Amino acid sequence: MIQPVARSTYVPHIDGLRAVAVLSVIVYHLNARWLPGGLSGVDIFFVISGFVVSASLADFRKSTPHAFFAYFYARRMLRILPALVTCLLVTHVFAMLFIPLAWLSDANQRTGLYAFFGLSNFFLARNHSDYFDPRAEFNPYVHTWSLGVEEQFYLVFPPLFAAWIAGAHWRRFSALLFGLGLIVSLALAAWLARTNPELSFYMLYTRFWELAGGVLLYQLLGFTGHAFSETHRPVTAFSQGGSIVSLLLVVAGFALTSPRSYPFPGALLPVLGTLGLLFFLHGREPRDIVMRVLRIPAVVFIGQISYSLYLWHWPVFVLFRWTTGIESIPQRIAATTLTFALAATSYYFIERPPRRMLRLRTLPRWAVIVGGIALIGVSATIALQINAHTPQWSLTHVGREAADWYPGRLEDIGKRNCSLRARGEVVGDSAVEIWSGADCASRMSSMPRLFVIGDSHAHAYSTMLMMFAMDTGTEVYKYANGGCPFLSLQLNREGYCKAFADDAVADMLPRMRKGDILFLPSLRLNRLTDQNDQTNETVAWQSTFSPAAVAMRKRAIGEAVTALAPFAARGVRIVFEAPKPILRVPPFRCVDWFNKNNPTCSPGLTMQRSELLRYRQPVMDAYAEITKRVNGVSVWDPFPLLCQDEICNAITRDGHPLFYDGDHPSGYGNRMLAPHFERWIGRLIGDEALANQAP
């Protein structure tokens, strides 16, 4: 029978330090301006974890390696999994009910699924999900990256620590392994902070030095004969001064560190401060000033529930952000109160019962490990089923009426002339989607092919373009890259997208024949809102009407003329999209009973028609100048259909959305625009059958 570790003396000030860590993270997530370096609470947790997990094995009695590994992994599973799995499953349910699928949330479900396996940090890094991007504030699982780092550390910790357990003559070897790991990890963190910040932030190999620091501190105390259970060493001037200086280092990290400097060099101050606190407070009498603060009962209690606090605070904050908002003081108080209530419930009813199992000497460790693996698999399967039933169970209009909101869906388009054939091809760093009609009842005479290039607004016309292919039987080539406009008339937006434009043009031109159509939908006005927040409207107007904007647009017209010349030389018809109405709020976030009063939605879903026409007029003037200088250029204008009254409304009188967010047309908007677009193309090419078809 395997003998467990003898229970070490409880150390209240470590729970107090955990409280400092979790409260700093919560404050940072409520408002980063309040505590710019509050995220370093995660780094404090890492150091504590390395120290405490080592100390938890301090008195492990010699046994086989198999026994050591089994004991360690069983202990970690009972400590981590029950609360984590519960939080993830509950979050999946509420996310399914209240969070619509969108660009703002397109990584949410996959992050949540990876989190069951301790791999969400891998997914976030691979998906280029910047922790400091506003999108992260709408993903209720982003915070699990740090749990992934810890769980991965627990995979490599036993082999590195086994030598310490093996006997005194092996202990230096274990310390050497952790020391080398710390040096390599710190070097990687410094290098990747400059070359790949996302990898540097999320991965174990750039965070290992923080956890290893805690392990090495424990081993240092072991080498100097200070047992973890040792208590009541007298407080000295040196230890008191050291604890105060260490606390000041932690506070300096909270106040002075830039969020984007993590983990290097941002984590240096809090890590050094935490190591100092653990060292100088170790085994001391509770007369130390810092220790007395950390041992305040309320502070210790917060530390005891800190794991559940960390688990629950972020999903609660994100769900508030998606629903009522979390900008006002009452909303922040409500979100924080709910977080503490859930954390206390989790601590008493989910965390503590499995911990009691650790004291049962006869508990089969293999059964705990197998049960933990089974729990992960079953829970992930349940989460998959929850995600799959989002359309049926969602409380959002977007979730229940997907075809009305999402472009690219072909529900409710009715019977068409052809079925749709779709294929894709790689084009440099991007791709082209090719749609064509198949099994057509009839074909339009002399129908040219349609080539489309642009940013997300080219994607946003997917339903309309697929309907065009199905109605005419022709081929549609769509080159779209979100965030990369083509001839946006705003030169500051195009430099980083040059590779996409060059690859697309190089692929298009050899395919084109005389009479083909080049359609150029792109955002050519500054947004008044993003999906995540409102923008500065004054800055947006200045970007259109200021002298600098006028001068830039004049240069952009010249560059557009040059870029279009090869197409005009081939006899290609060039069609610009006139600017559509744009909104001050994203409709998909503001149409449900639980989010209508969100501060994001306060500007409302309407805009003055005259105001929007004035805002877009400089772009229309630029089109007129390009039309004079390039043969075969014309402008298709969806504005009159999307705004038919003096007040433009994002929602039709019968409740259908015309826009998904502040500027992209919805699926319903696509279906409404499709007949107009087809008739307009019919007139452009002189095809009477297409030009005169019924709407």
HUWOQUI-V13636 format. One record per backbone hydrogen bond with DSSP energy under -1.0 kcal/mol. NH is the residue of the N-H (numbers start at 0). CO is the residue of the C=O. If there is no record, write none. Layout:
# HUWOQUI-V13636
nh & co
NH & CO
NH & CO
This chain:
# HUWOQUI-V13636
nh & co
13 & 10
15 & 11
16 & 12
17 & 13
18 & 14
19 & 15
20 & 16
21 & 17
22 & 18
23 & 19
24 & 20
25 & 21
26 & 22
27 & 23
28 & 24
29 & 25
30 & 26
33 & 30
36 & 253
37 & 34
39 & 36
40 & 37
41 & 38
43 & 39
44 & 40
45 & 41
46 & 42
47 & 43
48 & 44
49 & 45
50 & 46
51 & 47
52 & 48
53 & 49
54 & 50
55 & 51
56 & 53
57 & 54
59 & 56
67 & 63
68 & 64
69 & 65
70 & 66
71 & 67
72 & 68
73 & 69
74 & 70
75 & 71
76 & 72
77 & 73
78 & 74
79 & 75
80 & 76
83 & 79
84 & 80
85 & 81
86 & 82
87 & 83
88 & 84
89 & 85
90 & 86
91 & 87
92 & 88
93 & 89
94 & 90
95 & 91
96 & 92
97 & 93
98 & 94
104 & 101
107 & 104
110 & 106
111 & 107
112 & 108
113 & 109
114 & 110
116 & 113
117 & 114
118 & 113
122 & 118
123 & 119
124 & 120
125 & 121
126 & 122
127 & 124
128 & 123
129 & 127
132 & 129
135 & 132
136 & 133
137 & 134
138 & 135
141 & 138
143 & 140
144 & 141
145 & 142
147 & 143
148 & 144
149 & 145
150 & 146
151 & 147
152 & 148
153 & 149
155 & 151
156 & 152
159 & 155
160 & 156
161 & 157
164 & 160
165 & 161
169 & 166
173 & 169
174 & 170
175 & 171
176 & 172
177 & 173
178 & 174
179 & 175
180 & 176
181 & 177
182 & 178
183 & 179
184 & 180
185 & 181
186 & 182
187 & 183
188 & 184
189 & 185
190 & 186
191 & 187
192 & 188
193 & 190
194 & 190
195 & 191
199 & 195
200 & 196
201 & 197
202 & 198
205 & 202
206 & 203
207 & 203
209 & 206
210 & 206
211 & 207
212 & 208
213 & 209
214 & 210
215 & 211
216 & 212
217 & 213
218 & 214
219 & 215
220 & 216
221 & 217
222 & 218
223 & 219
224 & 221
225 & 220
229 & 226
232 & 282
239 & 235
240 & 236
241 & 237
242 & 238
243 & 239
244 & 240
245 & 241
246 & 242
247 & 243
248 & 244
249 & 245
250 & 246
251 & 247
252 & 248
253 & 249
254 & 250
255 & 251
256 & 252
260 & 257
261 & 258
265 & 260
266 & 262
267 & 264
270 & 266
271 & 267
272 & 268
273 & 269
274 & 270
275 & 271
276 & 272
277 & 273
278 & 274
279 & 275
280 & 276
283 & 280
284 & 232
287 & 284
291 & 287
292 & 288
293 & 289
294 & 290
295 & 292
299 & 295
300 & 296
301 & 297
302 & 298
303 & 299
304 & 300
305 & 302
308 & 304
309 & 305
310 & 306
311 & 307
312 & 308
315 & 311
316 & 312
317 & 313
318 & 314
319 & 315
320 & 316
321 & 317
322 & 318
324 & 319
331 & 327
332 & 328
333 & 329
334 & 330
335 & 331
336 & 332
337 & 333
338 & 334
339 & 335
340 & 336
341 & 337
342 & 338
343 & 339
344 & 340
345 & 341
346 & 342
347 & 343
348 & 344
349 & 345
350 & 345
351 & 346
354 & 350
355 & 351
357 & 354
358 & 355
359 & 356
362 & 359
367 & 363
368 & 364
369 & 365
370 & 366
371 & 367
372 & 368
373 & 369
374 & 370
375 & 371
376 & 372
377 & 373
378 & 374
379 & 375
380 & 376
381 & 377
382 & 378
383 & 379
384 & 380
385 & 381
386 & 382
387 & 383
388 & 384
389 & 386
392 & 388
393 & 389
394 & 96
399 & 395
400 & 396
404 & 400
405 & 401
412 & 409
417 & 469
418 & 437
420 & 435
422 & 433
424 & 431
426 & 429
429 & 426
431 & 424
432 & 477
433 & 422
434 & 475
435 & 420
437 & 418
440 & 416
443 & 471
449 & 474
450 & 516
451 & 476
452 & 518
453 & 478
457 & 454
458 & 454
459 & 455
461 & 458
464 & 460
465 & 461
466 & 462
467 & 463
468 & 464
469 & 465
470 & 466
471 & 467
472 & 468
475 & 434
476 & 449
477 & 432
478 & 451
480 & 453
483 & 480
492 & 489
493 & 490
496 & 493
497 & 494
500 & 496
501 & 497
502 & 498
503 & 499
504 & 500
505 & 501
506 & 502
507 & 503
508 & 504
510 & 507
511 & 507
514 & 570
515 & 512
516 & 448
517 & 572
518 & 450
519 & 574
529 & 532
534 & 527
539 & 535
540 & 536
541 & 537
542 & 538
543 & 540
544 & 540
545 & 541
549 & 545
550 & 546
551 & 547
552 & 548
553 & 549
554 & 550
555 & 551
556 & 552
557 & 553
558 & 554
559 & 555
560 & 556
561 & 557
562 & 558
563 & 559
567 & 563
568 & 564
570 & 567
571 & 566
572 & 515
573 & 631
574 & 517
575 & 633
576 & 519
577 & 635
582 & 661
587 & 659
588 & 585
589 & 586
594 & 591
595 & 591
597 & 594
600 & 597
601 & 598
603 & 600
606 & 647
608 & 645
611 & 607
612 & 608
613 & 609
614 & 610
615 & 611
619 & 615
620 & 616
621 & 617
622 & 618
623 & 619
624 & 620
625 & 621
626 & 622
627 & 623
628 & 624
629 & 625
633 & 573
635 & 575
641 & 637
642 & 638
647 & 606
649 & 604
651 & 655
654 & 651
657 & 649
659 & 663
665 & 657
667 & 403
669 & 665
670 & 666
671 & 667
672 & 668
673 & 669
676 & 672
677 & 673
678 & 674
679 & 675
680 & 676
681 & 677
682 & 678
683 & 679
684 & 680
686 & 681
690 & 686
691 & 687
